[in-house]
Amino acid sequence: MKLTELKLEEYRNCTDTLLDFKKNKTLIIGKNAQGKTNILESIYFLSTLKSPRVSTNTELINFNSDSMSIDAKLEKNGTNINLFFSLSRDKKRQTKLNGVKSTIKDFKNTVKTVLFSTNDLLLLRGTPQDRRNWLDGAISQIYPAYDSRLSKYEKIRVQKNNYFKECAKTGMTNENLLDVYNEQLSVAGSNIIYVRQKYLKEIEKLAKIKHRTISETEDLTLNYNCSFLENSSSDITEIKDLFLQSLNERKQEEYRRCQSCVGPHRDDISFFINGLDSTKFASQGQQRTIVLALKLSELDMITQKTGDEPILLLDDVLAELDDIRQNYLLKSISQDTQTIITSVDTVLFEDDFLKDVQIYKIDSGKVL
């Protein structure tokens, strides 16, 4: 997979921006708030139809416009592909694949990306929601149907929470209806937990090797934290039964709090170095090594699982890494991996690296 051209119209401050990607490595140079991150965000958006920076997609539309669009040309297995996405403030959207209206699933499944930004470096120090978002985003790149599982679970959870609020207003309960919600949640939720655990086990194998290469002596392990599972389980029926049991045990607490208190929407991920919890005991450098190993492992996972090499997007991340981690990152990237990097200037890059890199400068959303 290779992105050959990107055109943005009224996408944030990129009101009329066109880039050609003639080489496998592209460096976009510019001061802060000039549009570098917006370009990488738009490419990532094509593979997820979500932004890691905003809660609603309408926030991607330029302040002075009523709509925005992303038009991308790609090459895949010798075939030219065109992806077009547009969105208006009234939330009308278009997804087109080669000029023909496309389903969301087919559209997102066309291009794969791995985004590594400065925000990712805060993964271990962030909230459980941040870590769940990372995990769910990584899984969705490999299993397109996973998004629909998340949506189904969230829909049931919202309905159940609304039921609790109605009970609080009226003082009346319907235990049969609650049992239905809990049964549905246990089925939908156990699927999510099963896939999350499976993915973590697989990415851990890759991340262990990369982490040890950088750290030399440290052993990395990943744990999926679920309140009703003492240990990870490969049996989806067992997960479902334990989930339902926990829901039944906490009925009164949920009535009191008017919300679902147990499930994958409450789970977390722990990262350990030599058996010690990295969120508590690891230095900033150690935590960044973990995230670096995870992101490079994401790249390998997508390639192995889909047979399609993703586009690597590095957003100002090199400036936040020391020389050892910078060099490891740049040398770990395959020559065949299309890589698009943003930076304030070229000072962080060796001359040999820059020899075969296409360089763009951007100012106020305009490519110079």
Solvent accessible surface area in square Angstrom, and as a share of the most:
residue,aa,sasa,rsa
1,M,38,0.17
2,K,47,0.20
3,L,1,0.00
4,T,35,0.21
5,E,43,0.19
6,L,0,0.00
7,K,73,0.31
8,L,0,0.00
9,E,70,0.31
10,E,54,0.24
11,Y,0,0.00
12,R,50,0.18
13,N,46,0.24
14,C,0,0.00
15,T,43,0.25
16,D,86,0.45
17,T,1,0.01
18,L,91,0.45
19,L,1,0.00
20,D,50,0.26
21,F,4,0.02
22,K,152,0.64
23,K,78,0.33
24,N,49,0.25
25,K,17,0.07
26,T,0,0.00
27,L,0,0.00
28,I,0,0.00
29,I,15,0.08
30,G,8,0.08
31,K,151,0.64
32,N,109,0.56
33,A,99,0.77
34,Q,36,0.16
35,G,4,0.04
36,K,6,0.03
37,T,39,0.22
38,N,15,0.07
39,I,0,0.00
40,L,1,0.00
41,E,2,0.01
42,S,0,0.00
43,I,1,0.01
44,Y,34,0.13
45,F,0,0.00
46,L,2,0.01
47,S,7,0.05
48,T,13,0.07
49,L,12,0.06
50,K,113,0.48
51,S,13,0.09
52,P,77,0.49
53,R,102,0.37
54,V,30,0.17
55,S,109,0.70
56,T,63,0.37
57,N,42,0.22
58,T,25,0.15
59,E,87,0.39
60,L,0,0.00
61,I,5,0.02
62,N,19,0.10
63,F,192,0.80
64,N,144,0.74
65,S,20,0.13
66,D,108,0.56
67,S,49,0.32
68,M,5,0.02
69,S,16,0.10
70,I,0,0.00
71,D,45,0.23
72,A,0,0.00
73,K,100,0.43
74,L,2,0.01
75,E,79,0.36
76,K,50,0.21
77,N,144,0.74
78,G,86,0.82
79,T,75,0.43
80,N,118,0.60
81,I,24,0.12
82,N,38,0.20
83,L,0,0.00
84,F,51,0.21
85,F,2,0.01
86,S,20,0.13
87,L,11,0.05
88,S,27,0.17
89,R,101,0.37
90,D,93,0.48
91,K,140,0.59
92,K,146,0.62
93,R,125,0.46
94,Q,86,0.38
95,T,10,0.06
96,K,63,0.27
97,L,49,0.24
98,N,85,0.43
99,G,53,0.51
100,V,103,0.59
101,K,179,0.76
102,S,16,0.10
103,T,83,0.48
104,I,56,0.28
105,K,117,0.50
106,D,76,0.39
107,F,0,0.00
108,K,30,0.13
109,N,65,0.33
110,T,12,0.07
111,V,1,0.01
112,K,10,0.04
113,T,2,0.01
114,V,1,0.01
115,L,20,0.10
116,F,1,0.00
117,S,13,0.09
118,T,49,0.28
119,N,100,0.51
120,D,30,0.16
121,L,7,0.03
122,L,98,0.49
123,L,13,0.07
124,L,3,0.02
125,R,133,0.49
126,G,25,0.24
127,T,73,0.42
128,P,55,0.35
129,Q,88,0.39
130,D,61,0.32
131,R,17,0.06
132,R,22,0.08
133,N,82,0.42
134,W,22,0.08
135,L,0,0.00
136,D,20,0.11
137,G,24,0.23
138,A,5,0.04
139,I,0,0.00
140,S,21,0.14
141,Q,9,0.04
142,I,14,0.07
143,Y,80,0.30
144,P,38,0.24
145,A,50,0.39
146,Y,3,0.01
147,D,24,0.13
148,S,70,0.45
149,R,90,0.33
150,L,37,0.18
151,S,71,0.46
152,K,125,0.53
153,Y,7,0.03
154,E,69,0.31
155,K,133,0.56
156,I,14,0.07
157,R,48,0.17
158,V,66,0.38
159,Q,73,0.32
160,K,0,0.00
161,N,21,0.11
162,N,80,0.41
163,Y,20,0.08
164,F,2,0.01
165,K,108,0.46
166,E,94,0.42
167,C,13,0.08
168,A,71,0.55
169,K,165,0.70
170,T,75,0.44
171,G,66,0.64
172,M,145,0.65
173,T,82,0.47
174,N,74,0.38
175,E,78,0.35
176,N,117,0.60
177,L,67,0.33
178,L,0,0.00
179,D,61,0.32
180,V,75,0.43
181,Y,32,0.12
182,N,1,0.00
183,E,72,0.32
184,Q,79,0.35
185,L,0,0.00
186,S,0,0.00
187,V,68,0.39
188,A,8,0.06
189,G,0,0.00
190,S,3,0.02
191,N,41,0.21
192,I,1,0.00
193,I,0,0.00
194,Y,68,0.26
195,V,16,0.09
196,R,7,0.02
197,Q,7,0.03
198,K,84,0.36
199,Y,5,0.02
200,L,6,0.03
201,K,91,0.38
202,E,40,0.18
203,I,0,0.00
204,E,32,0.14
205,K,140,0.59
206,L,35,0.18
207,A,0,0.00
208,K,60,0.25
209,I,121,0.62
210,K,34,0.15
211,H,0,0.00
212,R,105,0.38
213,T,82,0.48
214,I,21,0.11
215,S,30,0.19
216,E,132,0.59
217,T,100,0.58
218,E,28,0.12
219,D,52,0.27
220,L,0,0.00
221,T,42,0.24
222,L,15,0.07
223,N,71,0.36
224,Y,30,0.11
225,N,59,0.30
226,C,11,0.06
227,S,88,0.57
228,F,28,0.12
229,L,19,0.09
230,E,171,0.77
231,N,119,0.61
232,S,63,0.40
233,S,13,0.08
234,S,92,0.59
235,D,72,0.37
236,I,63,0.32
237,T,82,0.48
238,E,80,0.36
239,I,0,0.00
240,K,43,0.18
241,D,76,0.39
242,L,56,0.28
243,F,0,0.00
244,L,41,0.20
245,Q,96,0.43
246,S,11,0.07
247,L,0,0.00
248,N,69,0.36
249,E,123,0.55
250,R,70,0.25
251,K,36,0.15
252,Q,131,0.58
253,E,39,0.17
254,E,0,0.00
255,Y,38,0.15
256,R,174,0.63
257,R,103,0.38
258,C,33,0.20
259,Q,62,0.28
260,S,1,0.01
261,C,6,0.04
262,V,1,0.00
263,G,1,0.01
264,P,2,0.01
265,H,29,0.13
266,R,101,0.37
267,D,4,0.02
268,D,29,0.15
269,I,3,0.02
270,S,17,0.11
271,F,0,0.00
272,F,43,0.18
273,I,11,0.06
274,N,89,0.46
275,G,60,0.58
276,L,104,0.52
277,D,30,0.15
278,S,1,0.01
279,T,53,0.31
280,K,153,0.65
281,F,134,0.56
282,A,16,0.13
283,S,61,0.39
284,Q,90,0.40
285,G,26,0.25
286,Q,51,0.23
287,Q,6,0.03
288,R,37,0.13
289,T,2,0.01
290,I,0,0.00
291,V,1,0.01
292,L,0,0.00
293,A,0,0.00
294,L,1,0.01
295,K,16,0.07
296,L,6,0.03
297,S,0,0.00
298,E,10,0.05
299,L,11,0.05
300,D,46,0.24
301,M,4,0.02
302,I,3,0.02
303,T,47,0.27
304,Q,121,0.54
305,K,87,0.37
306,T,53,0.31
307,G,68,0.65
308,D,16,0.09
309,E,49,0.22
310,P,1,0.00
311,I,0,0.00
312,L,2,0.01
313,L,0,0.00
314,L,0,0.00
315,D,10,0.05
316,D,34,0.17
317,V,1,0.01
318,L,5,0.03
319,A,67,0.52
320,E,71,0.32
321,L,8,0.04
322,D,67,0.35
323,D,100,0.52
324,I,116,0.59
325,R,37,0.14
326,Q,18,0.08
327,N,62,0.32
328,Y,43,0.16
329,L,1,0.00
330,L,29,0.14
331,K,161,0.68
332,S,47,0.31
333,I,9,0.05
334,S,52,0.33
335,Q,138,0.62
336,D,110,0.57
337,T,0,0.00
338,Q,4,0.02
339,T,0,0.00
340,I,0,0.00
341,I,1,0.01
342,T,2,0.01
343,S,6,0.04
344,V,77,0.44
345,D,62,0.32
346,T,50,0.29
347,V,119,0.69
348,L,59,0.30
349,F,11,0.05
350,E,111,0.50
351,D,112,0.58
352,D,103,0.53
353,F,43,0.18
354,L,37,0.19
355,K,153,0.65
356,D,92,0.48
357,V,11,0.06
358,Q,25,0.11
359,I,74,0.38
360,Y,33,0.13
361,K,119,0.51
362,I,6,0.03
363,D,71,0.37
364,S,68,0.44
365,G,0,0.00
366,K,91,0.39
367,V,44,0.25
368,L,140,0.70
